[in-house]
């Protein structure tokens, strides 16, 4: 999946047939707060949101950032894939 970090809009984007799936974020010096995930309605239920989250989590890991998953979809993904819990800010519970 090709994901672009649109720094101006503060979101990671993936284009699908001219429409955007995205995850909004707030970035500080060493933390990233993932605040909202959105997939175009006609593409919901096809695994695009999960693949987007997976790709963004890998980017967070590669950048050595601490994750604060404020978005329920992102938190749910981490709960189902606990290997990503290592990125989450200590004290944040995603169970």
C-alpha positions in Angstrom: 0.0 0.0 0.0 1.4 3.4 -1.0 0.8 5.9 1.8 1.9 9.6 1.6 2.6 11.7 4.6 0.7 14.9 3.8 2.5 17.2 6.3 0.4 20.2 5.3 -2.9 18.5 6.2 -1.2 16.5 9.0 -2.4 13.1 7.8 -1.3 9.9 6.1 -3.1 9.4 2.9 -3.8 6.5 0.5 -5.5 7.2 -2.8 -8.1 4.7 -4.1 -9.7 5.4 -7.5 -9.4 9.2 -7.0 -10.7 9.1 -3.4 -8.6 9.3 -0.2 -8.4 7.0 2.8 -6.5 8.8 5.6 -5.4 8.9 9.2 -5.1 12.3 10.8 -2.3 12.9 13.3 -0.7 15.4 15.7 3.1 15.2 15.7 5.3 16.5 18.6 9.0 16.1 18.9 8.9 12.4 19.7 5.2 11.5 19.9 2.5 11.0 17.3 -1.1 11.1 18.2 -3.3 9.2 15.6 -6.6 11.0 16.0 -9.0 9.8 13.2 -9.2 7.2 10.4 -11.4 7.5 7.5 -12.1 5.3 4.5 -14.5 6.3 1.6 -17.8 4.7 2.3 -17.8 2.6 -0.9 -14.5 1.0 0.1 -15.5 0.2 3.8 -15.3 -3.5 4.8 -12.5 -4.3 2.3 -9.6 -4.2 4.7 -8.3 -0.9 3.4 -8.5 0.8 6.8 -6.6 -2.1 8.5 -3.9 -2.1 5.8 -3.6 1.7 6.1 -3.2 1.4 9.9 -0.6 -1.3 9.5 1.4 0.8 7.0 1.2 3.9 9.2 2.3 1.9 12.3 5.3 0.7 10.4 6.1 4.3 9.5 5.8 5.3 13.2 8.2 2.5 14.1 10.7 3.4 11.4 10.7 7.0 12.6 11.2 5.8 16.2 8.1 7.8 17.5 6.0 7.0 20.5 2.4 6.3 19.6 -0.7 7.7 21.3 -3.6 6.0 19.5 -6.6 8.3 20.1 -8.5 6.9 17.2 -10.7 4.0 18.3 -10.1 2.2 14.9 -6.3 2.4 15.4 -6.6 1.3 19.1 -8.8 -1.6 18.0 -6.2 -2.7 15.3 -3.5 -2.7 17.9 -5.6 -4.7 20.3 -6.1 -7.4 17.5 -2.4 -7.2 16.6 -0.5 -6.9 19.9 2.9 -6.8 18.4 2.3 -3.1 17.8 1.8 -2.4 21.5 5.6 -1.8 21.8 5.0 1.6 20.0 2.3 2.8 22.4 3.1 5.3 25.1 3.6 3.7 28.4 0.5 3.9 30.6 -1.9 3.9 27.6 -4.1 0.8 27.6 -5.4 -0.5 24.3 -6.9 -3.7 25.7 
